[in-house]
Amino acid sequence: MNDNQNKQQNQLQIELPADVAQGQYANLAIISHSSSDFILDFVRVLPGLPKAQVKSRVVLAPEHAKRLVAALQENIVRYEREFGPIRIPNQEPRTIAPFPVGKGEA
């Protein structure tokens, strides 16, 4: 078997169904973890509404969570190189909600 055939056999084909391709808008992420998993809840918070809804939950192994952080950092660097710095006005380092929210539960 030559190198081209090996590469073709080792390629992963990823399907993106139409209903998933549209994505979900979220403006808050709640991250929790146990010894074996990281749980990322993506929430849509709307101003003036007392209740927010988790739109998507992703469960990752710790190793994959660390890879995700590295991949996000690499892509932020690329983005800022092309479009300029991402500015987050008046935001404390650990606050990620765009407006005040209470403690979330999922």
BELNORDA-V531453 format. One record per backbone hydrogen bond with DSSP energy under -0.5 kcal/mol. CO is the residue of the C=O (numbers start at 1). NH is the residue of the N-H. If there is no record, write none. Layout:
CO_NH / CO_NH
//
This chain:
2_6 / 3_7 / 4_8 / 5_9 / 6_10 / 8_11 / 11_13 / 12_14 / 15_17 / 17_20 / 17_21 / 18_22 / 20_23 / 27_98 / 28_43 / 29_31 / 30_41 / 32_39 / 37_34 / 38_40 / 38_60 / 39_32 / 39_41 / 40_42 / 40_58 / 41_30 / 41_43 / 42_55 / 42_56 / 43_27 / 43_28 / 43_45 / 44_53 / 46_49 / 53_44 / 56_42 / 58_40 / 58_60 / 60_38 / 61_65 / 62_66 / 63_67 / 64_68 / 65_69 / 66_70 / 67_71 / 68_72 / 69_73 / 70_74 / 71_75 / 72_76 / 73_77 / 74_78 / 75_79 / 76_80 / 77_81 / 78_82 / 79_83 / 80_84 / 85_87 / 87_89 / 88_91 / 90_92 / 92_95 / 94_96
//
